[in-house]
Amino acid sequence: MSGTGATGGRDPMIEMQEIHKFFGPHHVLKGLDLQVERGTVVALMGPSGSGKSTFLRCMNRIEEPSSGVVRIDGMRINELRVNIDQVRADIGMVFQEYNLFPHLTALANVTLGLVHVRGRSRREAEEVGRAALARVGLADRADQRPPELSGGQQQRVAIARSLAMRPKVLLFDEPTSALDPEMVHEVLDTMRELATEGMTMVVVSHELGFLREAASRVVMMDDGRIVEEGPPSQVLGEPEHERTRTFLGKLL
Amino acid sequence: MNESEPSQASFLDRWRLRFGHLPWYRRYEGLLLVVAVWAAGGAWLLPEAGRPDLPVALAVVAWYVAYFLAVATVLVDREKPTWLKRIGSLTVLALFGWLFVRYSGTRWDRVQDQFFAFDRMDGVWAMYLQGLTVTLQLSAVAAAISLVLGLTLGVLRSLHHPVLELFIGLYVDFFRAMPLIVSMVVIFYALPFIGIRLPAFWAATLALVLMNSAYQTEIFRAGIESVTRGQSDAAAALGLSGVQTMWHIVLPQAFRTIIPPLTNNLVSLVKDTAVAYVITVPELLTNAQHAVVWKRTPTPLILSMFLYLATLIPAIHFTRWLERRSARWVAR
């Protein structure tokens, strides 16, 4: 399934080509290209309204791109004949507001996709689910409902929910922005571990410390375009563009 | 006895300023005297039991209002003890009841043998059982069908498909605006003229279903739309299909908001079955009315009243219990 030949020897997990997105009359994404290599962590940053979240949401078509090509693991996914539900099962997504299902226990949140999408038996799913919760350090919270958990714990359950599906890639949409400062690190630690284990990740985040450490590449976006991209030492350390410099200046 | 009526607020204010340093019971010593005079005046002047003429009736009302104001004077004081609040309110209510019993002209002696003439009820109990059965059947069938229809239309409406939206919107507007009794009579008495004949029971069922499913459509739609976009995003990101998302994620959460209005709707559906009386469905009220004619006493009507209350008051408490139970996992 991987399309190595078509992309000149490299091995992209996600390939976005000429992505445009309109919300009514608003041109939000203006022809974006991006490749995410297997096993790398790509960070998207930029001011609010720059389109980074929308771009991320186009990668699993939670937001439908108006035009352009989205390829996951070599397969084009924005075509009519593609069963998008099957594709999304392989792409984990973690949201800013956690979006856990409040009427289900932590374990049921994690096993839902395994049972109803992957078709695993309930017992099997619970085994996998408990393992996923243990991996984010929440084995003892399996039977609690989301409202009984702290923000950081909820976000880690959300990560476990994605991990349990054994995704090829994980998308993070500002995973720490809604958290109290002292809970940010527990989520970032979990994400750092995933990165070192070789998980392919796309992260919308402004946590510069985390990006310096974990990101393979940082992409700076503004007004629906990519301003510059490169290794974090370059984009965060010696940015070429004035726009990036002023943005980073405001972050600090 | 009406010294507290003119410019009450400023009078109270002046009183408070003068007596504010005293404990609450010392502030109202004067008022206690007023109430004593009021009670004596009542014992002296109140007319005999029976329906009084208008001027006398107005005097009695004024006498009652005087006591009401005296109690209110104490009740607006924030430092009053709870027992005084309770006794004050209770006496105001009890006095009203006593005055009503005494002066409304009601023939209290007849209540027992007209409203509770159980000795004349031979053969009526069987009619009741029959009527109750029909009422329950009508309620259950109408509720089941309208729930299915309301849920279906509510889900469809929440999709915001323009064509569906138009048709469902028209349906909902039409049957919410239409009085139940009108659609029932039209279905049963008018439609036969154009060749559509329904038995009375099914005509009543149809009218109940049309109206209640219209209301329930809106209830379900509002409940579905109360579940945030993030929930369906998260479900979609896991790979759940639209139907799975609706079934496993959206509806269970929507039911939290749906339960109170939905159970209200079902309770009023049960009450509305009584309207089927006008199209001769042999339900509870119809049978009670037949028994009234047969036995020449309104007792059956009184009984059917109590029967409705005995069925529906527990139902209402059950809905409260459901509300409290579903509130347990309300998030954030």
Chai-1 contact restraints between the chains, C-beta under 6 A:
chainA,res_idxA,chainB,res_idxB,connection_type,confidence,min_distance_angstrom,max_distance_angstrom,comment,restraint_id
A,I62,B,D233,contact,1.0,0.0,6.0,A-B,restraint_1
A,I62,B,A236,contact,1.0,0.0,6.0,A-B,restraint_2
A,D85,B,G239,contact,1.0,0.0,6.0,A-B,restraint_3
A,D85,B,S241,contact,1.0,0.0,6.0,A-B,restraint_4
A,R88,B,A237,contact,1.0,0.0,6.0,A-B,restraint_5
A,R88,B,G239,contact,1.0,0.0,6.0,A-B,restraint_6
A,A89,B,G239,contact,1.0,0.0,6.0,A-B,restraint_7
A,M93,B,A237,contact,1.0,0.0,6.0,A-B,restraint_8
A,E97,B,G230,contact,1.0,0.0,6.0,A-B,restraint_9
A,N99,B,G230,contact,1.0,0.0,6.0,A-B,restraint_10
A,N99,B,A234,contact,1.0,0.0,6.0,A-B,restraint_11
A,F101,B,I249,contact,1.0,0.0,6.0,A-B,restraint_12
A,P102,B,A331,contact,1.0,0.0,6.0,A-B,restraint_13
A,H103,B,P252,contact,1.0,0.0,6.0,A-B,restraint_14
A,H103,B,Q253,contact,1.0,0.0,6.0,A-B,restraint_15
A,H103,B,W329,contact,1.0,0.0,6.0,A-B,restraint_16
A,G113,B,L238,contact,1.0,0.0,6.0,A-B,restraint_17
A,H116,B,Q244,contact,1.0,0.0,6.0,A-B,restraint_18
A,V117,B,G239,contact,1.0,0.0,6.0,A-B,restraint_19
A,R145,B,W329,contact,1.0,0.0,6.0,A-B,restraint_20
A,P147,B,A331,contact,1.0,0.0,6.0,A-B,restraint_21
